[in-house]
Amino acid sequence: MKERILSVDIFRGLTIALMVLVNTPGTWSNVYAPFLHASWHGYTPTDLVFPFFLFIVGTSIVFAYKNKKTNSGTYKKITIRTLKLIGLGLFLGAFTLSFPFLKDFADIRFPGVLQRIGVVFFFAAILFINCNWKVLIGICATFLLGYWALMTLIPVSGVASTLERAPNNLANYLDVMVFGTHNYKADYDPEGLLSTLPSIATSLLGIFTGLILVSKRQKKEVLLAALGVIFLIVGHLWDLAFPINKALWTSSFVMVTAGWANIVLALIYFLTDVKGIQFGSIFKKVGANAITIYFLSSFISKLMGMIKVGETSLHGWLFNTVYVQGFMPIKMSSLLYGLSVVAFYLFLAQILYKRKIFIKV
């Protein structure tokens, strides 16, 4: 990316930092409500984090591929990056400390965060380099409206489909049928098969934002904020018929999260790229190695949960020994642990950036 927009880099890095924070509390049994996902319908601040990243993947595609030609070399690079992301995700899902360091095949989760990033990146990038913005709008609308129709109109095993967590939920049903025991939960996966369609739409909406940012328009931040408000209104109105739901990645969820993403990015763009205010440079450095930081945080967290220290894990021992103190609530201790983990990866990102180490996945 020869042409950099500071706000995009900061937004990407901030999103990764938040992903690390919400994924690594001291204990899952004591977490403040905003740092938990909604139980099913509805959304919390935590539910915004992953769609924010898919959104900025789309925005970054514009900068990376706006001058690329549709030749075999471009497709090869896109495919290789996709396979790397999927491979890293499968490794996280399969790794265990017991030799040969792989879980039993039946216990390996096939879908996952990195897998979804890879698949969404692949389709969003291919669509971007082959279609103009008008066609992309049509494809995005088709994905969102089509997913709504699929989820609400198609019966499941002769029973009317539901949007609740039940066997006759079409997305859940397909995940169980296709992946069997390889899902996050026995009855569904939040990064499941059918919900990949609207998650691609999330990235396409990010592409539209990227096109605005590379255009010669004036007051780009105003247009982004206005789009954000419109998306929020549409999403919340759509919620009345198609509930906002991260686990299902409903079309209303896509609109609401894209709305918030545009508003947050517009604010950062105004402060940094328009007013030139210097802040958030550490998040820019995290964004320079975004996937590396996320993968390491996930892998090390998993490793610490596997290593035994007495009757608990290394993670549990560290939390209970250092962070659980009588003078503060347990939820605060849990949050401080997560913030400490984030601080560690911010420090790591600083070192990598200073030494000009950029690990491209």
VENJOPE-V995963 format. One record per helix or strand of 3 or more residues. SS is the DSSP state (alpha for helix, beta for strand). FROM is the first residue (numbers start at 1). TO is the last residue. Records with the same first field share a line. If there is no record, write none. Layout:
SS: FROM-TO / FROM-TO
This chain:
alpha: 6-23 / 33-35 / 47-65 / 72-94 / 105-107 / 113-130 / 133-153 / 170-179 / 196-214 / 220-238 / 251-274 / 281-288 / 290-306 / 314-323 / 330-354
